[in-house]
Amino acid sequence: MAEEQAQQEPQTQVEGGNQFPPQFFDCVNEYLELTNKQSQQYGEKNISLAALFASARFNAHVFLANVKPISAAEERTAFLDYMSTMYRRMLNEHLDGMGEERGIDVGDSELADEYKAAGVQIGRLKQQAASAAN
């Protein structure tokens, strides 16, 4: 019985210290395929704005669908702060990772202290470690 349960539970992948089921990355990849296709037709900047607009609209829907109506006004600011903080963190992680992959100096990361604590050397942290070793 436990073996059957283990086989039915989706395996998770770790990304940025968080665990996500495989279908999470399927959704992300499907979404990115669509935005890449649309970018070819309408331009990257237009689709970037459209994606932000759609994300904000969808997340407002999710908030309103899950909050008790009597609590919506009271929970609004905390929701906005949470979503803004989460987006900024994700954007930092992607700038750091993609800058590293592409060999582009994207500046000092807002997550540098967390990277140092975890022993992660990326971007300028990697350059500083190399300079200190010489």
C-alpha positions in Angstrom: 0.0 0.0 0.0 2.8 2.5 0.9 4.6 1.5 -2.2 1.5 2.3 -4.3 1.2 5.7 -2.6 4.9 6.5 -3.3 4.4 5.7 -6.9 1.4 7.9 -7.2 2.9 10.9 -5.5 4.6 13.2 -8.0 8.4 13.5 -7.6 9.5 17.0 -6.8 12.3 19.1 -8.2 14.2 21.7 -6.2 14.6 25.2 -7.6 15.9 28.1 -5.6 15.5 26.1 -2.4 11.8 25.4 -3.1 10.3 22.0 -4.1 8.0 21.9 -7.1 6.2 18.9 -8.6 7.1 18.1 -12.3 3.8 19.6 -13.6 4.9 23.0 -12.3 7.8 23.0 -14.7 5.5 21.6 -17.5 3.3 24.7 -17.0 6.2 27.1 -16.9 7.7 25.6 -20.1 4.3 25.6 -21.9 3.8 29.3 -20.9 7.3 30.2 -22.0 6.8 28.5 -25.4 3.6 30.6 -25.9 5.3 33.9 -24.9 8.3 33.1 -27.2 5.9 32.5 -30.1 4.0 35.7 -29.4 7.3 37.6 -29.0 8.2 36.8 -32.5 5.0 38.3 -33.8 4.5 41.2 -31.4 7.9 41.9 -29.9 9.5 41.0 -26.6 8.7 44.2 -24.8 5.0 44.1 -25.8 4.7 40.5 -24.6 6.6 41.2 -21.4 4.1 43.8 -20.5 1.2 41.5 -21.6 2.6 38.7 -19.4 2.9 41.0 -16.4 -0.7 42.3 -17.0 -2.0 38.7 -17.3 -0.2 37.5 -14.3 -1.5 40.4 -12.2 -5.0 39.8 -13.4 -4.8 36.1 -12.7 -3.3 36.5 -9.2 -5.9 39.1 -8.3 -8.5 36.5 -9.4 -6.9 33.8 -7.3 -6.7 36.2 -4.3 -10.4 37.1 -4.5 -11.4 33.5 -5.2 -9.7 32.3 -2.0 -10.1 35.2 0.5 -13.1 35.5 2.6 -15.0 38.6 1.2 -15.2 40.1 4.7 -11.3 39.9 4.9 -10.3 41.1 1.4 -9.8 44.7 2.4 -7.8 43.8 5.5 -5.6 41.2 3.7 -5.0 43.3 0.5 -1.8 45.0 1.6 -0.2 41.8 2.9 -1.1 40.0 -0.4 0.4 42.8 -2.4 3.6 42.8 -0.3 3.9 39.0 -0.5 3.4 39.0 -4.3 5.8 41.9 -4.9 8.5 40.4 -2.7 8.1 37.0 -4.4 8.3 38.5 -7.9 11.4 40.6 -7.0 13.1 37.5 -5.6 12.3 35.4 -8.7 13.5 38.2 -11.0 16.7 38.4 -9.0 17.3 34.7 -9.2 16.7 34.7 -13.0 18.9 37.7 -13.6 21.7 36.1 -11.6 21.3 32.7 -13.2 20.8 33.9 -16.8 23.6 36.5 -16.4 25.9 33.7 -15.3 24.9 31.4 -18.2 25.3 34.2 -20.8 28.5 35.6 -19.3 26.9 39.0 -18.6 27.8 41.0 -15.5 24.3 41.8 -14.2 25.7 43.7 -11.1 25.5 42.9 -7.5 22.6 40.6 -6.5 20.1 41.5 -3.9 20.5 37.8 -2.9 24.3 37.9 -2.4 24.2 37.4 1.3 21.9 34.3 0.9 24.2 33.0 -1.8 27.2 33.4 0.4 25.5 31.7 3.3 24.6 28.7 1.0 28.1 28.6 -0.5 26.8 29.6 -4.0 29.3 31.4 -6.2 27.6 33.2 -9.0 28.3 36.3 -11.0 30.3 38.9 -9.0 30.5 36.5 -6.0 32.4 34.0 -8.3 34.6 36.9 -9.6 35.4 38.0 -6.0 36.2 34.4 -5.0 38.6 34.0 -8.0 40.3 37.4 -7.2 40.7 36.4 -3.5 42.3 33.0 -4.6 44.9 34.8 -6.7 
